[in-house]
Structure formats: C-alpha cells, structure tokens
Amino acid sequence: MANLDPSEAVTIATALGRLDKLKTDEYITAFGPDGRQFFATPNGYSATQLPVEVLADLTTKRIKRVAWASYGSHTNSWFFAYEMVDGTCTFRVGAAVPPALDPFIEEIKPTPPLLTTLRVQLGDNNSFIAWSKTSWACHGIPAALEAELCQMSWTHMRSDTITRGLLQSEVKQATWHGDGSYYVESQEGRGWKFESDSTQQAWSRLWRGRPSRKELSELVLVAVDPHAPVGETFAFIKKQHDAQEAPFVVHFYGEPIYVTATPPTQDTRLQRVDITPDEPAHFRWATSKRDGRPHRGESRELELNKGQRIKVWDDKGRNWFIAEGRRGVKGWVHGSWLDLCGSKVHSDPQTTYLEFQEEMRRLLVPGQLHAFPRLHQYTNACSNAACAPLKSSTQLGICVHDLQTLLQGSGRYSCAWLKEERNVWHPDKFARFCVAGRKEQLKACAQEVFVLYGVLMDMCEPGE
C-alpha cells in the first residue's frame, strides 16, 4: 500500500470526520508494517493509510463508529469492526489474513451473536488472536502468551496450525511482539511480560512499586507494535479523571519517550486515610463437615461436599467466613459447617509469586546485581526429608518442589511457560545483570535455577 498523496489524505480525513467519536477512556491503536497506523480516541480518528475497502465503507455506508482495527504482516491483512447507525455490528477482513484464521470465522458465521462480537488482533508473521464472547483461537503468538490464554480458559485444544479454547470470561485486549513481549487482559485478570529494558522502565513509570489490582484497573490501553524491529514501540494509557488529559506513556522506536503518566506523589504530612483493604493475602485450611449449603436457596453461600478441603480467607463475624472451593469459586460458609485444620496461616500463592516477580523486576537491572536473589524467602514449602540435604548444601536454599510451588502461584504454569521463563536464568543471559566482579559466582547460581526449571519441564505431563 503506497503512501497517500494530499488528495487521498483529505479523502481519509473527510471519511473519518463523519464518524462518532469514541467515549471517554475508549481507544483503538492499530500498528502496521511500512508506517501503517490507525488511531481512535475520544477526540477523533487519524490514519496514515486505509485499505481501499475500508475507505469505501466509511464513505458509502451508514457506519456510526469504528469499534476495532488491526493490521497484519501483509498489505491486505487487516481487520476492521464497525458499529452501524442502526445499532448493529459488522466487520470486514482483508483478503490476505492468516489462513489459520479462516476456519474460526467460518465456524462462527452461522451464529449472529458470535459474529457481531468478533475481534481479531493481528501480528507479524501471520500471527493472530481472534475471539468472540468466550471462544478464542490463536496462531504464531509467543508461547508464554498462549499459555496465559490457556490458563484463562476452562478448556483448550492445540493442533499443528491453531490453538483454540473456551474462556472463563471475555478477552478485553491482547498485544505482543515477536521478542516475547506481551500483554493480555480479560475480565478475570491480566498477564504481561516486556523483554525490552526501555519498555519495562516505561511500564514502571506508571506505578509506584508493584501495582495493585485497583491500580491496574486504571489501564485502558496497552498496545505494542508487533511489526517494529524490537518491542519498543508501545502505548500505555490510563483512565481520564477530572476532565484532565488521560495519563499516558508512548514511544516510537528510535524516538524519545512521551510521558504524561507518573506515579502518584506521596504526601508526607500526617493525614487521615480511609483504608479500603485489598483481598486477604492469607488463608487457613478447613474441611467441610456436610454436603450442600446452610441455606439451600442462597447462591452467595459456597456449595460444599462433605470431606472437601477448602481455603478459609476472611472472618466476616458471627461465625461466617469467606471461603474458596473448587476452581477458585468463593462464597460464604458458616463455621458450624467447617472443621478448621489448626491455626497455621498460609500465604496466598498468587500474592507470594507477585511479590517474587516484583523483587525480580527491581533486582534484575543490567549491570547492577551484586548478590543473587534470595529465593528461599519466597518458598520453603517442601518438607521432604530427601530434599533437606540438597537445600542446606546449595547456595539457593531451595529444591525443585519449592520452585514448583512458587511458580504455580503465577497462574500460568505450563511446560511452554516454564520454557519461556527459564531463559531469564540462562547463565550467559543472566550475566548481563551482574556487576563485573561478581559475574562468575552469580552465573553459577543462575545455572542451578536454570537446571531446576529443566527438571520441572521434564515433570510436566505430556501435552501440558
């Protein structure tokens, strides 16, 4: 697709000017190869180039607004979704979209509710993620991102050409780069990994320390250009407040970083603060004494099976607790139905892993590491007598079972994910984090962790 001459640019601007603007905190960012870009914000639309078919649609059809856009690795690889004036939704795809995408679209065509909610995020080298409501398919994306999608799903299936699944909740946005960087968000949560130091540093500018769930909910757009030479072209945008400009961090490869988003400054003056606590980070084990619920028709109460082991998270008073059963389902349980298994309080594996992950992000800065991360502070779960000598004789102070317990708290544990994460600990790659005088000693420790990851991969079930 050639660059536009002035008359074509006027035509595009006129067509886009007819559309309704997006609502507050709604954004579309579509990066393409050869300088193709499409942006939509609450202030309007802009595009460096548009497919001829899309321009014709915008000019001749009763389109209210563009609802989604993405560009693939070829001139005619693109996806645009429209909201029409009459309230219906439709889409158009380019003739050169990845071949693996066609069967997914054909399968949902007979079901209008699925067809009208179809979203496709295209990437480089014919990669894509497509989803409609809770059904999704992908091809060619980073292994860790695919593992995230599988983890979010209650079922999935892999073949040579495509991976498919059914989600527990709808995907809201997904973006990636061939270097392994990615961000994915569903109604259940988020997962991300940025390989570039500059991208990671820009991400850190949004927060003060590890972001909480509430802080992460301020994010409305994360977009990484999959077609850039490296994963350093991106946009991070947060919610707009008090009619001020939305905070953002934007970078185009080879240019300065544009920043308006900064972590909130801390006021050192003494002041009264009403605290809204996060979800509890610790639990106790308990066993159910009965089947069912205390009140049969009360759906807020957790349904139990006699002898079932559950996690008790929060004491709500009057002998009522918030507990967690199978598949992470939480609900109210009365203490008379529970046999509490002692008084020992356990850390939430997810919270522990997030703390570990934040510590790694803080420590693993190129050329700055003086001492090896103290992994045993985050995991000491294994009580196997056979592992005790190993744990006491190595510099790590942990065994493979300890590491497994820690990593399972990620919620993304799989053989593919382990393979991706193991790269951080490869001695030659880990060396870049170390100060000059400590490289060999720290590389030896990293080698031990690298080996443990390999053991965990061998322990994975076939096809996991």
PLY file of the C-alpha trace (Angstrom):
ply
format ascii 1.0
element vertex 464
property float x
property float y
property float z
element edge 463
property int vertex1
property int vertex2
end_header
0.00 0.00 0.00
1.62 3.24 -1.13
1.80 6.42 0.92
-1.13 8.75 0.43
-0.91 11.85 -1.69
-2.56 15.04 -0.29
-5.88 14.44 -2.05
-6.13 10.92 -0.65
-5.30 12.23 2.81
-8.17 14.70 2.54
-10.50 11.88 1.49
-9.50 9.80 4.52
-9.84 12.76 6.88
-13.30 13.52 5.47
-14.44 9.90 5.85
-13.14 9.64 9.41
-14.65 13.02 10.28
-18.15 11.64 9.63
-17.84 9.10 12.44
-18.99 9.46 16.02
-16.08 9.86 18.41
-15.26 7.17 20.92
-16.43 7.54 24.50
-14.19 8.62 27.37
-11.46 6.02 28.09
-12.03 4.23 24.78
-9.05 3.89 22.42
-8.05 1.95 19.32
-4.39 1.68 18.32
-3.52 -0.34 15.22
0.14 -0.56 14.22
1.05 -1.96 10.81
4.17 -2.52 8.71
5.53 0.20 6.42
4.19 3.01 8.58
0.52 1.97 8.54
-1.25 3.31 11.60
-4.85 3.78 12.70
-5.73 5.61 15.91
-9.09 6.35 17.50
-9.55 8.35 20.71
-12.35 10.32 22.40
-11.01 13.30 20.42
-11.37 11.70 16.99
-9.72 9.43 14.43
-6.50 9.51 12.42
-4.86 7.17 9.92
-1.74 7.25 7.79
-3.26 4.76 5.35
-6.55 2.88 4.99
-7.45 -0.20 2.94
-9.48 0.76 -0.13
-12.38 -1.41 1.04
-12.48 0.25 4.46
-12.35 3.73 2.94
-15.27 2.79 0.69
-17.24 1.51 3.68
-16.65 4.70 5.64
-17.66 6.81 2.66
-20.78 4.97 1.47
-22.20 3.01 4.41
-24.09 4.16 7.50
-21.27 3.50 9.94
-21.54 5.14 13.35
-18.01 4.43 14.51
-15.08 2.04 14.16
-15.10 -0.46 17.04
-11.84 -2.34 16.35
-8.92 -2.28 13.94
-5.70 -4.23 13.45
-3.10 -4.70 10.73
-1.31 -7.94 9.84
2.02 -8.57 8.19
0.81 -8.09 4.58
-0.78 -5.18 2.74
-4.13 -6.97 2.52
-4.02 -8.47 6.00
-6.28 -6.36 8.20
-9.45 -6.47 10.32
-11.94 -3.66 10.96
-15.14 -3.90 13.03
-17.92 -1.32 12.72
-20.85 -0.19 14.82
-23.63 0.85 12.45
-26.10 3.72 12.83
-28.97 1.24 13.32
-27.16 -0.34 16.30
-25.97 -3.49 14.55
-22.32 -4.51 14.33
-20.35 -5.96 11.45
-16.77 -6.38 10.29
-14.57 -6.62 7.22
-11.34 -8.61 6.76
-8.59 -8.30 4.19
-8.01 -10.98 1.58
-4.57 -11.90 2.98
-5.40 -12.52 6.64
-3.61 -15.58 8.09
-5.03 -18.79 6.56
-5.43 -20.31 10.04
-7.95 -17.57 10.88
-10.44 -18.51 8.15
-11.82 -21.71 9.79
-12.53 -19.84 13.04
-14.51 -17.15 11.23
-16.38 -19.72 9.13
-17.34 -21.66 12.24
-18.95 -18.69 14.00
-20.69 -17.31 10.88
-23.96 -19.24 11.49
-24.25 -17.66 14.97
-25.00 -13.91 14.67
-24.26 -13.06 18.34
-20.76 -14.51 17.91
-20.22 -12.93 14.51
-21.10 -9.42 15.69
-18.73 -9.60 18.68
-15.74 -10.95 16.73
-12.42 -9.26 17.46
-9.13 -10.09 15.72
-5.71 -8.87 16.79
-3.18 -9.42 14.01
0.60 -9.51 14.37
3.77 -10.15 12.42
4.49 -13.41 10.56
0.79 -14.30 10.21
0.28 -14.39 13.98
-3.13 -13.58 15.43
-5.54 -13.92 18.31
-9.26 -14.00 17.48
-12.08 -14.12 19.99
-15.84 -13.80 20.17
-17.50 -13.81 23.56
-15.74 -16.71 25.32
-14.48 -18.59 22.24
-10.93 -17.88 21.04
-8.23 -19.07 18.64
-4.58 -18.12 18.11
-1.58 -18.88 15.93
2.07 -17.86 15.98
2.00 -15.81 19.19
4.66 -16.05 21.97
4.45 -19.32 23.89
4.01 -17.52 27.21
1.05 -15.53 25.86
-0.55 -18.71 24.54
-0.03 -20.27 27.98
-1.79 -17.25 29.56
-4.81 -17.74 27.30
-4.92 -21.46 28.08
-4.73 -20.68 31.79
-7.67 -18.27 31.50
-9.71 -20.98 29.76
-11.65 -23.86 31.23
-10.76 -25.95 28.18
-8.37 -25.65 25.23
-7.04 -27.75 22.35
-3.83 -27.48 20.31
-3.20 -28.60 16.73
-0.35 -28.05 14.29
-1.89 -24.88 12.88
-4.02 -23.36 15.63
-4.77 -23.36 19.35
-8.38 -22.91 20.45
-10.20 -22.63 23.72
-13.23 -21.51 25.71
-12.60 -18.72 28.19
-13.97 -18.24 31.65
-14.52 -14.57 30.67
-14.06 -12.48 27.54
-10.71 -11.10 26.41
-10.63 -7.30 26.58
-7.31 -6.68 24.84
-4.19 -8.54 23.74
-0.92 -7.37 22.23
2.51 -8.89 21.61
5.86 -8.73 19.82
7.99 -11.49 18.36
10.68 -10.88 21.01
8.33 -12.49 23.56
6.78 -9.32 24.97
3.03 -9.39 25.54
0.06 -8.05 27.48
-3.30 -9.78 27.76
-6.36 -8.77 29.75
-9.67 -10.46 30.44
-12.40 -9.85 32.97
-10.62 -12.37 35.21
-7.24 -10.63 35.28
-4.12 -9.64 33.40
-0.76 -11.05 32.39
2.24 -9.29 30.90
5.92 -9.55 30.14
8.15 -6.97 28.46
11.52 -8.13 27.13
12.93 -4.69 26.33
14.53 -2.82 29.22
13.19 0.51 27.93
9.64 -0.86 27.69
9.87 -2.30 31.19
11.16 1.02 32.52
8.32 2.88 30.81
5.82 0.46 32.35
7.35 1.11 35.77
6.78 4.84 35.32
3.05 4.20 35.60
3.26 2.84 39.14
4.91 3.28 42.49
6.18 -0.23 43.23
4.11 -3.28 42.33
0.69 -2.17 41.04
-2.34 -3.42 42.93
-5.43 -4.77 41.18
-7.14 -1.44 41.77
-4.24 0.45 40.18
-4.16 -1.93 37.21
-7.86 -1.28 36.65
-6.84 2.28 35.70
-5.25 0.95 32.49
-7.49 1.32 29.45
-4.99 0.60 26.66
-1.78 -1.37 26.28
-0.55 -1.64 22.70
2.79 -2.96 21.43
3.73 -2.63 17.76
4.27 -6.23 16.56
5.85 -5.03 13.31
8.60 -2.85 14.81
12.20 -4.18 14.71
12.17 -4.59 18.50
9.39 -4.46 21.08
9.99 -0.81 21.92
7.08 0.87 20.11
4.17 0.96 22.51
1.35 2.95 24.10
0.19 2.73 27.72
-2.89 4.84 28.53
-4.71 5.19 31.85
-8.21 6.43 32.67
-9.03 10.11 32.43
-10.02 11.91 35.64
-11.48 15.34 36.38
-11.56 16.37 32.71
-7.75 16.28 32.61
-5.74 14.74 29.79
-5.51 10.97 30.13
-2.12 9.92 31.57
-0.04 8.02 29.02
3.41 6.73 28.10
4.02 6.43 24.34
7.17 5.50 22.45
8.00 5.02 18.78
11.20 3.11 18.06
14.13 5.48 17.58
12.30 8.48 19.07
12.08 9.97 22.58
9.55 8.57 25.05
6.50 10.80 25.51
5.25 10.73 29.10
2.41 12.40 30.98
1.76 9.49 33.37
3.78 9.43 36.58
3.28 7.50 39.83
1.26 9.44 42.42
3.48 11.52 44.70
3.35 10.74 48.38
2.28 13.49 50.81
4.46 13.23 53.91
2.07 15.29 56.05
0.11 13.35 58.65
-3.45 12.85 57.41
-6.44 10.62 57.98
-6.93 8.00 55.28
-9.91 5.67 54.94
-8.39 2.34 54.03
-10.12 0.00 51.62
-8.33 -3.30 52.18
-7.25 -5.47 49.27
-8.35 -9.08 49.16
-6.87 -11.11 52.04
-3.40 -12.46 51.30
-3.51 -15.36 53.81
-5.81 -18.30 54.45
-6.38 -21.32 56.68
-7.28 -24.82 55.54
-10.59 -26.31 56.61
-12.62 -29.44 55.86
-16.36 -29.40 55.22
-18.48 -31.40 57.67
-21.58 -31.55 55.44
-22.94 -31.52 51.89
-24.67 -28.52 50.31
-25.23 -25.06 51.80
-26.59 -23.86 55.18
-29.44 -22.17 53.27
-30.32 -24.27 50.26
-31.54 -21.42 48.03
-28.83 -18.89 48.90
-26.47 -18.66 45.92
-23.98 -16.46 47.80
-23.11 -19.40 50.03
-20.43 -21.81 48.86
-21.78 -25.24 47.92
-19.73 -27.93 49.66
-19.19 -31.67 49.69
-18.59 -33.48 52.95
-14.87 -34.00 53.47
-13.96 -31.35 50.89
-10.82 -29.34 51.71
-11.30 -25.58 51.27
-9.42 -22.35 51.91
-10.84 -20.01 54.56
-9.88 -16.45 53.64
-11.76 -13.93 55.72
-13.66 -13.90 59.04
-16.79 -11.79 58.46
-18.12 -12.09 62.03
-20.95 -14.09 63.66
-19.09 -17.28 62.70
-19.39 -16.57 58.97
-16.38 -16.82 56.67
-15.44 -16.22 53.05
-14.04 -19.49 51.73
-12.75 -20.83 48.42
-13.67 -24.18 46.94
-13.00 -25.93 43.66
-11.86 -23.94 40.61
-11.33 -20.85 42.76
-15.05 -20.31 43.43
-15.57 -18.21 46.58
-18.62 -17.82 48.80
-19.94 -17.54 52.36
-19.64 -20.53 54.71
-20.85 -20.85 58.32
-18.29 -22.00 60.86
-20.57 -24.78 62.10
-20.05 -26.50 58.74
-16.25 -26.37 58.97
-13.51 -28.26 60.72
-10.63 -25.77 60.77
-7.31 -27.55 60.28
-5.27 -25.95 63.04
-4.30 -22.31 63.38
-1.45 -22.13 60.85
-1.89 -19.25 58.39
-0.73 -19.83 54.81
0.31 -17.22 52.26
-1.73 -16.94 49.09
0.47 -18.48 46.34
-0.52 -15.78 43.87
0.42 -12.98 46.28
3.75 -14.67 47.03
4.52 -15.04 43.33
3.63 -11.41 42.62
5.96 -10.30 45.42
8.69 -12.50 43.97
8.07 -11.14 40.48
8.26 -7.55 41.68
11.50 -8.29 43.53
12.99 -9.76 40.36
11.99 -6.69 38.35
13.66 -4.48 40.95
16.87 -6.52 41.15
17.42 -7.62 37.56
18.73 -4.36 36.14
21.60 -4.64 33.63
24.99 -4.28 35.33
23.59 -3.72 38.84
23.25 -7.13 40.54
25.69 -7.68 43.46
24.03 -10.63 45.24
21.88 -13.48 43.98
18.13 -13.18 44.72
17.18 -14.95 47.97
14.65 -17.38 46.53
14.22 -19.25 49.83
12.48 -16.17 51.26
9.58 -16.79 48.88
9.31 -20.55 49.01
10.13 -23.17 51.62
7.15 -25.44 51.15
8.88 -28.80 50.68
9.23 -30.89 53.84
10.54 -33.99 52.05
13.41 -35.39 54.12
15.24 -36.41 50.95
15.39 -32.77 49.84
16.75 -31.39 53.13
20.45 -32.13 52.43
20.20 -30.54 48.98
18.51 -27.42 50.33
21.15 -26.97 53.03
24.13 -27.57 50.74
23.31 -25.33 47.77
23.55 -21.58 47.55
19.89 -21.38 46.50
18.48 -22.99 49.65
15.53 -24.44 47.72
14.68 -27.68 45.93
12.72 -28.35 42.77
9.49 -28.79 44.77
9.93 -25.37 46.39
10.42 -23.77 42.99
7.39 -25.60 41.61
5.18 -24.30 44.44
6.39 -20.74 43.88
5.90 -20.79 40.11
2.46 -22.38 40.30
1.35 -19.19 42.04
1.76 -17.42 38.69
-1.48 -18.95 37.44
0.24 -19.61 34.11
2.19 -22.75 34.95
2.76 -24.98 31.92
5.67 -26.55 30.08
5.62 -23.80 27.44
5.57 -21.10 30.11
8.45 -22.73 32.00
10.49 -22.89 28.80
9.90 -19.19 28.21
10.65 -18.13 31.80
13.76 -20.32 32.03
15.54 -18.07 29.54
15.96 -15.39 32.22
18.19 -17.77 34.20
20.41 -18.93 31.34
23.91 -18.18 32.70
25.07 -16.31 29.62
21.92 -14.15 29.53
21.86 -13.69 33.31
25.41 -12.32 33.16
24.15 -9.03 31.75
22.51 -8.22 35.10
25.71 -8.79 37.13
28.36 -6.32 38.22
31.71 -7.10 36.64
33.44 -8.55 39.71
30.63 -10.98 40.61
29.63 -12.40 37.23
31.07 -15.89 37.53
29.71 -16.54 41.03
26.23 -15.24 40.17
26.21 -17.13 36.86
26.83 -20.36 38.80
23.72 -19.69 40.92
21.70 -18.88 37.82
22.85 -22.18 36.31
21.35 -24.03 39.30
17.99 -22.32 38.79
18.16 -22.98 35.04
18.64 -26.70 35.76
15.69 -26.75 38.19
13.46 -25.24 35.50
14.56 -28.04 33.18
13.61 -30.64 35.79
10.17 -29.04 36.15
9.72 -29.16 32.38
10.55 -32.87 32.45
7.97 -33.33 35.22
5.18 -31.78 33.12
2.52 -34.10 31.79
2.75 -34.79 28.02
0.97 -32.04 26.11
0.74 -29.78 29.14
0 1
1 2
2 3
3 4
4 5
5 6
6 7
7 8
8 9
9 10
10 11
11 12
12 13
13 14
14 15
15 16
16 17
17 18
18 19
19 20
20 21
21 22
22 23
23 24
24 25
25 26
26 27
27 28
28 29
29 30
30 31
31 32
32 33
33 34
34 35
35 36
36 37
37 38
38 39
39 40
40 41
41 42
42 43
43 44
44 45
45 46
46 47
47 48
48 49
49 50
50 51
51 52
52 53
53 54
54 55
55 56
56 57
57 58
58 59
59 60
60 61
61 62
62 63
63 64
64 65
65 66
66 67
67 68
68 69
69 70
70 71
71 72
72 73
73 74
74 75
75 76
76 77
77 78
78 79
79 80
80 81
81 82
82 83
83 84
84 85
85 86
86 87
87 88
88 89
89 90
90 91
91 92
92 93
93 94
94 95
95 96
96 97
97 98
98 99
99 100
100 101
101 102
102 103
103 104
104 105
105 106
106 107
107 108
108 109
109 110
110 111
111 112
112 113
113 114
114 115
115 116
116 117
117 118
118 119
119 120
120 121
121 122
122 123
123 124
124 125
125 126
126 127
127 128
128 129
129 130
130 131
131 132
132 133
133 134
134 135
135 136
136 137
137 138
138 139
139 140
140 141
141 142
142 143
143 144
144 145
145 146
146 147
147 148
148 149
149 150
150 151
151 152
152 153
153 154
154 155
155 156
156 157
157 158
158 159
159 160
160 161
161 162
162 163
163 164
164 165
165 166
166 167
167 168
168 169
169 170
170 171
171 172
172 173
173 174
174 175
175 176
176 177
177 178
178 179
179 180
180 181
181 182
182 183
183 184
184 185
185 186
186 187
187 188
188 189
189 190
190 191
191 192
192 193
193 194
194 195
195 196
196 197
197 198
198 199
199 200
200 201
201 202
202 203
203 204
204 205
205 206
206 207
207 208
208 209
209 210
210 211
211 212
212 213
213 214
214 215
215 216
216 217
217 218
218 219
219 220
220 221
221 222
222 223
223 224
224 225
225 226
226 227
227 228
228 229
229 230
230 231
231 232
232 233
233 234
234 235
235 236
236 237
237 238
238 239
239 240
240 241
241 242
242 243
243 244
244 245
245 246
246 247
247 248
248 249
249 250
250 251
251 252
252 253
253 254
254 255
255 256
256 257
257 258
258 259
259 260
260 261
261 262
262 263
263 264
264 265
265 266
266 267
267 268
268 269
269 270
270 271
271 272
272 273
273 274
274 275
275 276
276 277
277 278
278 279
279 280
280 281
281 282
282 283
283 284
284 285
285 286
286 287
287 288
288 289
289 290
290 291
291 292
292 293
293 294
294 295
295 296
296 297
297 298
298 299
299 300
300 301
301 302
302 303
303 304
304 305
305 306
306 307
307 308
308 309
309 310
310 311
311 312
312 313
313 314
314 315
315 316
316 317
317 318
318 319
319 320
320 321
321 322
322 323
323 324
324 325
325 326
326 327
327 328
328 329
329 330
330 331
331 332
332 333
333 334
334 335
335 336
336 337
337 338
338 339
339 340
340 341
341 342
342 343
343 344
344 345
345 346
346 347
347 348
348 349
349 350
350 351
351 352
352 353
353 354
354 355
355 356
356 357
357 358
358 359
359 360
360 361
361 362
362 363
363 364
364 365
365 366
366 367
367 368
368 369
369 370
370 371
371 372
372 373
373 374
374 375
375 376
376 377
377 378
378 379
379 380
380 381
381 382
382 383
383 384
384 385
385 386
386 387
387 388
388 389
389 390
390 391
391 392
392 393
393 394
394 395
395 396
396 397
397 398
398 399
399 400
400 401
401 402
402 403
403 404
404 405
405 406
406 407
407 408
408 409
409 410
410 411
411 412
412 413
413 414
414 415
415 416
416 417
417 418
418 419
419 420
420 421
421 422
422 423
423 424
424 425
425 426
426 427
427 428
428 429
429 430
430 431
431 432
432 433
433 434
434 435
435 436
436 437
437 438
438 439
439 440
440 441
441 442
442 443
443 444
444 445
445 446
446 447
447 448
448 449
449 450
450 451
451 452
452 453
453 454
454 455
455 456
456 457
457 458
458 459
459 460
460 461
461 462
462 463
